[in-house]
Amino acid sequence: MVEKVLLDTDIGYDIDDAVCLAYLLQQPQCDLLGVTTVTGEAEQRASIVSAMCRAAGKDIPIYPGAEEPLLIPQMQMVAPQAQALVGLPHRLDFPRGEAIEFMRHTIRRHPGEVNLLAIGPLTNIALLFCVDPEIPALLKSLVMMCGVFLEDAPMAEWNARVDPHAAAIVYRASVPIHRSIGLDVTTQVSMPQKIVRNYFQRGTLRMVLHFAEVYFAHRERIVFHDPLAAATLFDDSICTFDRGTVKVKIDTTPLSGQTEWQEDRFGPHEVAISVQPKVFFEHYFSVFKS
């Protein structure tokens, strides 16, 4: 079954966004309707997306979105991996100020069919839901890489922390499937740099490896946070989920954006509580045939 997907991403910071996009571009069951970018240097992030789409031979609509959080100062001002665009074919001409309307019109053209995959801070998604309050109910699902749910953490998960007010708005929205894949499970699917270099030699993964050189200057391994969220769209047996209610803490400490989870079998949210790493990696790499 082909799934219609809209991707909202802060690609260009951690490499797992690019690892996720590579998967979506080669997943035969994915109809990628468009990509929007979020946080600082949104146009640079859009250029990274365009380079990867060209490498995959795909013409995907790309729209730079909000660069600033709703109320707090920006904590993610730059896209370091944009350094790797030098010498790569990529776009520079993107529509400005149209990301939210693009998402809105796309979802309204396909009511009940679009999976909104959010793998960055939730500013664009919150703006979308505020501009058109009917949109959440028109989605097939909202799947987010966001939060920590099963244990206390010293600070909020990054996507929620960068724009906690946006996260609070998004978690209050009523979506048919409102799913979160948090650090509780994503930290269990990682791969050291040496093995990454061996595996990332097929299809769009070669382009990811190009951008990963910037990332590997400071990190020794990739954690597959965002690809895990994406994979659950096509095989939800990779993770197990519990239902409940998520609330987002708002204050001025590093815990602002902390996700508070209350299990409730009638609750509006699904949260991943376990993952099968071997099943995930087999699924992920299976789409890269050559």
N, C-alpha and C positions, 0 to 999 in steps of 0.2 A: 504494500500500500504506500503510495507516494504521499508525503507530508509537505504541506506548504509551510515555509518558515520565513519569518522576518528576524534578522539578526541585529541586535544592538550591542556594540562592542567598544571597549577602550583599547583596541589593538595598538601595539607600539610601546606598551609598558612592560608587563610580564609577557613572556613568549607564548603562554598557553592559549591566548586569544588567536594567534596565528595558527597554532596547532589545531584549534577548533575549526577555524575557517577552512583550513586545508581538508579536513574531514568532511565538512558540509559540501565543499565543491566537488568531492569525488564520491559522496554517498549517493548511490543510484536511486534511493528512495526519497531524496531531498529535492524539493522544488524551491530553490532559494529565490524568494521574490524580491529581496533587496537587503541592503546593509546600511545601517546608520551608525555613526560614530559619536562618541561622547567624551567629555572632559578636555583638558588643555590641548591645544594644537589639533583640534578635531579635523582640520583639512589635511594635515600631515598624516593623521591616522587613516583618513580616506584614501590618501595616495598609496599607503601600504596595502590596503584592501585592493585597490585597482591593480597593483603590481601582481598580487597573488591571483586575482581573477584572470588577468591576461595570461599568466603562466599556465592556468588551467584551461584556457581557451573559452572562458565564459564571459558573457556580456551581462553583468549584474548591475542594476541601479544602485548607486552609492550616494549617500547624503550625509555631509557633516552636520552634526547636531549641536546640542548645548555644550559650551565650553566652561561654564561656571556653575557651581552648585546653586541650589535655590536660595540659601540664606547664609551659608558660611564661606570663608575664604577657600580658594582652590588648593588642594593638597597634591594634585597631580597635574602640574602645569605643562610638562613636556612629554613628547613621545620619543624616547631615546633611540628606538629601532629605526626611526626615519633616517638616521645616518646611513643605513645600509641601502637606501634608495638610489644612491649615486651609481650611475651606469645601468640602472634597471629601467625598462620601459614602464612608465606610470603616468597617470592622469594628474593634472593640476587644476583643471577647470571643473569645479563642482557647483551645483546650485547652492546658494546660501539662504539660510533661514527657512528651508522647506522640508527639513527632516520630519518634523511632527506631522505636517499635512500629508507628506508622503505615506507615513505609517497609517494615518487616519483613513485616507482614501483607499489604501490597499486593503485594509481590514474590512472596510465597508463594502468593497467589491466582492469580498469572499466571506460573507458572514458565517460564523461557525466552523471555518476551515483553517484559519491561520494560527500557527503556533508561534508565539512571540518569545524568542530566546534572548534573554538579557544576561550578558556576561561581563558587564561593566557597572559602574555606579548608575543609579536608577533615575537620573535627572530627566532624560528623554522620556522614559516611561511615565514618570509622574506628570510631566507636562502634557503628554498625550491624554492621560486619564482625566486631567483637569480641563483641558480644552474641549474634550468630547466625553462626557461621563457615561455615554452608552457603550463606548468601545470595550471596556472589560467584559461585558456580557456577550459581545459579538465575537470574541476570541474563541478558538478551540481550546487553547491552553496558554498559560504563561509559565515558562520554565526559566528559573533564575539560578545562576551560581551566586549564592548570597548566604551569609549568616553562619552562626555556630549555634547549635541547638541542644546537644546532648551533654555538654560539659561547660563549666565556667571557663572563660578565656580572659587573659589579662587586658585585652582591648577588643573592640568590635572588629568583625571581619571587614576587609578593606573596601569592598564595593558598598557596603552599608555605611561604613565610617566616612567615606569621601562625601556622601550626601545623605545624611541620616534623615533629613526632613523628606526628601524624595522617597527614601525607603519606607518611611511611615505611611506616606500617601499610597504607595503601591500595595503595601500589605493590608490596607483598609479596603482595597477594591475587591469587588465580588466578581471572580472569574470562574468559569465552569471547572477548569483544572488550574489550581494555583499551587505550583510546585517549586520547592526550594531544594537545591543540592548544595549543602554547606561544607565547611571545613572538616566536619566530623567524618565525612566519607572521602572527600577529594584528596585529603592528605595521605590516603592509603594507596593512591595510584600515582606513583612517581617513577622516574627513570634517570639513572646517572648519565652524565654527559657522554661518556665513552660508548654506552649502549645506544644512546640517541643517535650518535654519528653513524653507527652501523645500520640502524633501522630506517633513518630518514634519507633513504637513497631512491625512493620511488615517488613518481607523480609529483603532486604539489608539495610533498614533504621536503623535496630538494630546495624549494624556495624558502620554506620555513627555516631550514638549516642555515641559509644565507642570513636571515634576520637574527637567528639565534646566536651568531657570532658576537653580536653586541651584548646579548643577554649573558652569554657564557663568560664574558670578561669579569663578571661579578658573582655568578652562580655556578654550582657544580652539578645541578640536576634540574630536571623539569618536573613539576607537579602538574598533573593533567586535570586541573580544576575544571576549566571550561569545556574541554572535550567530553568529560564525564557527563556534564549537564546535557550537552548535545546528544550524546549517545542514548540517553534515556528516552528521547523522542522516538527512537526507532526500535529500541529493545528495552522495555521498562523492567525486564527481569534482571538487568545488571545490578540494580539497587532494589532494596525493599523500602517501603514507605509507610509511615504512620500519619494519621490525620490528627489535626489539632488546631490551635490558634496561636499565631505569631504576633507579638507586639514589639515595637521598636522603641528603644530607650532614647530620649532626646535630652542632652544636657551639654555641659562644656568640657567634659572630661574625655579621655581616650575611650571610655565606654559608650559614648554617644554613638548611636547606631547599633548597639548591642541588641541581638534578637532574643527575646524571651519567649520560650516555647512551653505551651501547656497542652498535653495530650488530651484529645477529645474525639471520639470516633465520629461525632457529628460536626466537627470543626471545619472551617473553610479552607484550611491549608494542608498540603501534603509536604512532608519533610523526609528526606532520605535518612534512614537510620543505619543502613549497612550497605556494603558493596562487595561484589565478587571481582577482585582485581584481575584474576586470570581471564575471566569471561569478558571483562571490559577490554583488555588489551587485545584479545583475539578478535573481538568485534571491531575495535578501532582500526587495526591494521588490515583487516580483511577487505576494506574498500580500496586499498592502494594496490592495484593489480600490476602496475608497471611504472 
